[in-house]
Amino acid sequence: MSDGAIRSGIAAGDVPLPLATALRTRRAW
């Protein structure tokens, strides 16, 4: 369910912003 919700959010474009930022921060770390 979590995966589906995350995927749905990414598709909607409402989660990619914070998600991308978190991923970028993690990568920079």
Secondary structure, 3 states (H helix, E strand, C coil): CHHHHHHHHHHHCCCHHHHHHHHHHHHHC
